[in-house]
Amino acid sequence: MFPDQTTFLAGPAIFTGMEVLVGHGILIQNGIVSDVLPSDKAPRGTYRINLPDDSFLVPGFFDAQVNGAGGLLFNDAPNEKTARHMDRILRTFGVTGFLPTLITDNPEKMRQAADTILHLVDDKESSISGLHLEGPFINPIKRGCHNDDLVRCPEEEDIRFLERLGLALQEKGARLLLTAAPETMPEVFARHLVRSGVVLSMGHSEATYEQALTALRHGFSGFTHLGNAMSPVRGQDPGLLGAALLSAPRTWGGLIADGIHVHPALVRLFLREAQNKGCKPFLVSDAMPLLGTGDSVFSLYGTPVFRRNGRLETENGTLAGADISILHGLKWVLSMTDIKREEAWRMASLYPCQFLGLDQSMGHIRKGMRANLTLLSQDMDILATWVNGVSTSL
């Protein structure tokens, strides 16, 4: 299937992002959804593909936090080869849009990652939709597996670099996501970054409840890996976690849904409070190089990280990313909570796009949107994906 070919995908139940349509098909032209029509109304001369009747065609999954996949870690070599390899592996798990994630590293690695992503977001065959810098502006107390020697506070030169990168990516229809501890980020810096299109997310932070609320007023709009590497709820101070749960409407929180990073009861609480004044959870993988491999160990900053009983951990037991994909997270929330199937699909596609401000081109199936699609079986297994109208053979 070629991007300039008018194609009609017919047969499955279609979840548009808002509702499920039966007996319809999707008309795709030049990589864009040109219409959603009844199956018997396809225009003459279109190339028709009949998909399985018992399948679901949903907006393609989006992963805003991917450190590595298929044996490669983005930090080790933040270049085109690594990013494209990650892209190929992630599509087998239904992902049609993602942000390669560079965790805390030196300025040279950050510039290399920026140059790589600025090039790749122009490629219509790529599902790379921006860059996530997780650090280095974090609190060393909550650094987790991040290298303490590389953790630092931002300086004016850093802000100028991030402003230029944020604007450049935004002009290309992509986004820069920055995870930072709000206690390291002066108000003036945060405001400058947000005006430059940078999406700010709180994480690896020991912020107080009041500091978190102040950060929200200054432009932070998200929380990175909810329930992990953040100040917990205490009797005297609800902390960053309390702010996310109780006082952050119209914000978003990345959720690693594996039963290891966050207890199922707390996941259910996040989902419930999102209907009140809590942030709205969306699925992230926080995947590391072992995703898509049978390997049992990889190296992070020269330190071995082991795959043990579903965990990725250092020798001393410190969690180092996750051993799941968005697909695994989707299946987990469906099995461990009472969430509706359609809401779980939104958590995997629409909500991360809304958080990043990309929902005008991704996250829905409707006229004018990019034809980024995932085909699922009744058991939620991946049957196929499309990126900008081009199908991937699984």
Disulfide bonds with the S-S distance in Angstrom:
none
